[in-house]
Amino acid sequence: MRADAKQLARAGYTYIGRLYSEMDCQAFVERCLRDCGININLAGSNAWYRRMTWTGTPEECKKQFGHIPVGAFLFIVEDDGKEPVKYRGDGIGNASHIGIYTSQGKGAIHSSASRGCVVESRFTGKSIRGGWNRVGLWKGVMYDVDILAKDDKKEGVVTMQTAIVSGGDGKYPVHMRVGPGRDYVIETDIPQNSEVELIEDGPKWCKVKFESLVGFVMTEFVHKTDGTDTAARDEMVTVSRRDLETMRDILDNILGRG
């Protein structure tokens, strides 16, 4: 089940004036989702930001989708090192606040610690320091745009790069998790040597799309196919040839052709 984006935005207005002590920014968002039939409980706005299927600046969102969809999640993200310890080092930053984009009134609705209650705030749609500077789109919400679709003909849309997932002992599939860390649950298992689309290339974790799912795989298991990771692929080919030669030697010995 997916929540309707417009219904999600409307749900926010029903809580105007409710105290922050009753529901903080995360609890407010999750209450609105619950009103739309989605029951989920994450550990704060940083967990929510890392849960998103797509994230970017307001400018990037407008460039890729033409506009900022109603029901989009809004975040304040800073590179201040104040994110929870388990997220430090993933290069994503500290998502200190979360709200919902309504497209009505001032544009943003959220539970504000400084105001002490659920309020409307102005969303300028620009990446300004100290304000709403990130947009998040989640596959659990049905927007008026397809956040998983790739339209190569649309101006300004960046084509996702193809990559191969392989590594480890080569015998077992590679875990794709819902977030960039081992503490995140496993979204699915990707079979060895499967092709994925590389969305974001990070030092420790890569955001990839496998079939219809989007998640994170350890960077060491993701091998680009644009020529920038030829060493890894050459090693895979070398191993395959070595295995083939070994099999031939065994067969020759069995047949007495050695």
PELIN-V576390 format. One line per field, one symbol per residue. burial: b if it has 24 or more other C-alpha atoms within 12 Angstrom, else e. A space follows every 50 residues. Layout:
burial: ???
//
This chain:
burial: eebbbbbbbbbbbebbebeeeebbbbbbbbbbbbbbeeeeeeebbbbbbb bbbbbbbbebbeebbeebbbbbbbbbbbeeeebeeebeebbbbbbbbbbb bbbeeebbbbbbeeeebbbbbebebeeeeebbbbbbbbbbbbbebebbbe eeeeeeeeebbbbbbbbeeeeeebbbbbbbbeebeebbbbebbbebbbbb beebbbbbbbeebbbbbbbebbbbbeeeeeebbeebeeeeeeeeeeeeee eeeeeeee
//
